[in-house]
Amino acid sequence: MSPTSDLLATALAHTGFHPRLSQQRRLYEAAKAAIHQQRLGAGSKLPSSRDLARDLGIARNTVIAAFEQLAAEGYVISAKGSGTYVADLQAHSASMRGVGAAPQTQVTPRSAKLSRRGQELTSYAAGPQFEIQPFAPGDPDFSSFPFKLWQRLQNRVWREARNDLLDYGQSGGHLPLRQAITEYLRISRSVKVDVEQVMITAGTQQSLDLCAQLLADAGDTAWVEDPCYWGARRVFQARELKLRPITVDSDGMALDESDLATKPRLIYVTPSHQYPTGAVMSLARRRELLDVAVRKEAWILEDDYDSEFRYTGRPLAALQGLDNDDRVLYMGTFSKVLYPGIKVGYLVVPPALIPAFRSALYDLQRPGQLTVQATLTDFITLGHFTTHVRKIRQTYGARRELLRRMLTQALPSNVSISKEESGLHLVVELPDSVDDVALAQRAAALDISVKALSTYYLKPQVRRGLLVGYAYCTPEQITDYGLQLGALIAAEVQA
Ligand SMILES: Cc1ncc(COP(=O)(O)O)c(C=O)c1O
């Protein structure tokens, strides 16, 4: 593959395109961005349409149409017989200024000097992306959101014209919502909680950030699961904590002697359904972790992000329910059950931390969106939340089984699929010899957005695999893309 094909393949794989964007438009956009950013410099030659089509695994006509669009807009110049070249945009705009009616002021971008932390954070930023593509792990199916019902509940809240709902959120958020969540957590998650302990946050990301700010100082150690949820890792890094990756096995976080020799301030875990492997933390490990937290005076941050999606058996109780020493801060979110953009989550803190967290939440965040919180309260208390969860659980459970079937048909025996019965994605476990990052990129060229398991690890010894989300996909998409993905994996493994 030529460097230009490689550059375009990477841009296609990593740009967050809208799912309905055609392949031609994606290629056009990727090439245009590369030209603007001067990653494709003036005068550089593009591969022939035949070669590029082969390298990207797309139809030649698609490439030709994208080239024609770029040429029509002056980004490339096609010289008959000798190929297609990137145009000199500077010369073009200078000549346009020469002939143009109005003189234009040259805008020179001022160098944006970021802080040391800013530079570090943005150097490995994943950047915003559309999550809603076939098999993107972790996304709920927005199309099942009860729009009409929500609209009705929201209209009712606005009709009441309550001034207090237009204010900032005080005392940890809208009281009726905190009461509804308290009730839900006691019954469904066996959390030991009083309404005073519940704070409404703008989701788990903000809950984690508050914990990192209030409970740890720069340079302190945070134990994190390895592999680990990216969002948590980024928050701790932004707060300049030292991450100690702890191996995860089928019983969850597995501490060894060398881990126990360190002193964490924070311990971040997803015990009900480890993200991303899906392991459930065993009771013995839960007890051990609580003991360790007491001994080391560390805080356990329990991220219970998707426990509503358990397809067989009873829901698992939260780790927090076993805590007799007030070492656990428990957090949940409505991102998965309702929709990510709602940005409403909750944080349950031990009683001794209530005043500190309440005042920090207010001082640092000035929380708001009380009308959304009021609508959500009605959604829960009128029973719609339970109905919605029951409905989507059934839908996702069926999609999960369908995906498993489609993949199993195509996969060779040395590739296994995670067996646990919860969550929004499956993990396809690959032999160590397979480059899962390259495989995910190849899948992206087919419009399939899977994630490579190895990228979630901090330690060098990684397991290879693909995270395949199914909640957002219709059964037709699962059948179609599932077969394509299965065939792609099989070809890679058998190569
Ligand atoms: C492990 C985990 N925790 C939490 C979240 C959600 O966080 P938030 O409430 O900030 O949307 C996600 C979202 O993908 C996640 O994967």
The ligand as a MOL file (V3000), in Angstrom:
LIG
                    3D

  0  0  0     0  0            999 V3000
M  V30 BEGIN CTAB
M  V30 COUNTS 16 16 0 0 0
M  V30 BEGIN ATOM
M  V30 1 C -17.1820 1.9280 31.6660 0
M  V30 2 C -18.0000 3.1450 31.3710 0
M  V30 3 N -18.3590 3.9480 32.3770 0
M  V30 4 C -19.1300 5.0370 32.1520 0
M  V30 5 C -19.5560 5.3830 30.8820 0
M  V30 6 C -20.5270 6.5330 30.6610 0
M  V30 7 O -20.1290 7.6800 31.1610 0
M  V30 8 P -21.0410 9.0050 31.0670 0
M  V30 9 O -22.0940 8.9070 32.1120 0
M  V30 10 O -20.0410 10.0710 31.3540 0
M  V30 11 O -21.6300 9.0850 29.6960 0
M  V30 12 C -19.1620 4.6170 29.8180 0
M  V30 13 C -19.5460 5.0460 28.4530 0
M  V30 14 O -19.1540 4.5380 27.4540 0
M  V30 15 C -18.3950 3.4580 30.0640 0
M  V30 16 O -18.0660 2.6470 29.0280 0
M  V30 END ATOM
M  V30 BEGIN BOND
M  V30 1 1 1 2
M  V30 2 1 2 3
M  V30 3 2 2 15
M  V30 4 2 3 4
M  V30 5 1 4 5
M  V30 6 1 5 6
M  V30 7 2 5 12
M  V30 8 1 6 7
M  V30 9 1 7 8
M  V30 10 2 8 9
M  V30 11 1 8 10
M  V30 12 1 8 11
M  V30 13 1 12 13
M  V30 14 1 12 15
M  V30 15 2 13 14
M  V30 16 1 15 16
M  V30 END BOND
M  V30 END CTAB
M  END
